[in-house]
Amino acid sequence: MIGTRSPMLGLIDRYLLREAAKVFLSIVLVLVLILASLMFLRTLEEVNLGGLGVDVVFRYLSLQIQRDVSTLLPPAFFLAILVTLARLSRDSELIAMQACGVGPPRLYRTFLILAVPVALVTGWIALDLKPHAAAGIQEIRLQQKEQAAQIAGLQPGRFYVEQRGEVVVYIGEIDQRKALGDVFVLDRRGDRTRLVVSESGRHRIEDATGDHLVTLNKGHRFDGRAGSGAYLISDFEQYELRLAGEGPTQRASNKRATIPTPDLMRSDDPADRVELEHRLSAPLSILTLVLLAIPLVDPSPRRRATGRVLLALLAYFSFFNLQRLAESWMATGVTPQWLGSLWYQFAILVFVHLLLLPETFWLKRLSRRLRGVPSCH
């Protein structure tokens, strides 16, 4: 016999990886398209109601997809493994592979080779890309909220009275970018009365004080006293008027979803640890669901697979429902901190394997040996 060095991935391994990868990419593409369509319709509804500007629609939609795509990858990968193995079982390919010595250990190894890079990509999205996207979404939300408050505070075509009637502002136009047009200002504060007119200007709210700052460009100013002919007339390039607001605006991000992962790792707050483990759960789920999916498919096409299909559905919904429950228990102190919130993955994995233990090949062979039944060769 001439010894040859076998490659790390054989023909069957490459075939399994290719089939699973094609199904996985197809499922991810479909899920992302569905997610993008639903978010796009929701975003258009917000634009129609005035809660979101037209100029930020596509950036807002892109950030939403970046934030939520990490939650799609684990179920997509789980479904891809189930669909791939179910197709192989239906075509009797799994039975043929077992006859050639390709059993469950080989399947575990092959699909884990695909799961590792998918888990790494999922981890990068969940740990790095997701918090940045969540922070960008919150910033857009805050900017749109401020813009709505500003336009509500200074509406076009009406007079804005401040300082007990000492300051009167009239604005003819306000566009979506907060640009003002046809501005008239009457300021009676001090010894003199100031009358300011301008064709254009800008409006913003100062973060530190919450005051309205109206900045006018290239207008005319008239200074004097009512009833007196002594008026000072001048032109200006820029004129700024400050109107008292409702107090400082809060721009700081207070959502844990926007906190960078390194900051969560340095924090001792239990709520920060829950958020950190929530992000870690996505890449870990990829590896766990591979170990969960393979025994859920019966290799024999002759046996009815209704029971395993129901078990697969039960395992899927239990997996992600237990995730929320475990995180809630850890946040409220029901479970100890040392246990964490990732224990549900191991629990579901053990539960499913225990249910399927009587049908395993090794247990059946051990049972035949204990009963003295000869094995077939």
Secondary structure, DSSP 8 states (H G I E B T S, - for coil): -------SS-HHHHHHHHHHHHHHHHHHHHHHHHHHHHHHHHHHHHHHHTSS-GGGHHHHHHHHHHHHHHHHHHHHHHHHHHHHHHHHHHTTHHHHHHHTT--HHHHHHHHHHHHHHHHHHHHHIIIIIHHHHHHHHHHHHHHHHHHHHHHHHS-TTEEEEETTTTEEEEEEEE-TT-EEEEEEEEE--SSSEEEEEEEEEEEEE-TTT--EEEEEEEEEEEEE-TT-S--EEEEEEEEEEEE--SS----S---GGGS-HHHHHH---HHHHHHHHHHHHHHHHHHHHHHHHGGGS-S-SSS--HHHHHHHHHHHHHHHHHHHHHHHHHHHTSS-TTT-S-HHHHHHHHHHHHHTGGG-HHHHHHHHHHHT-----
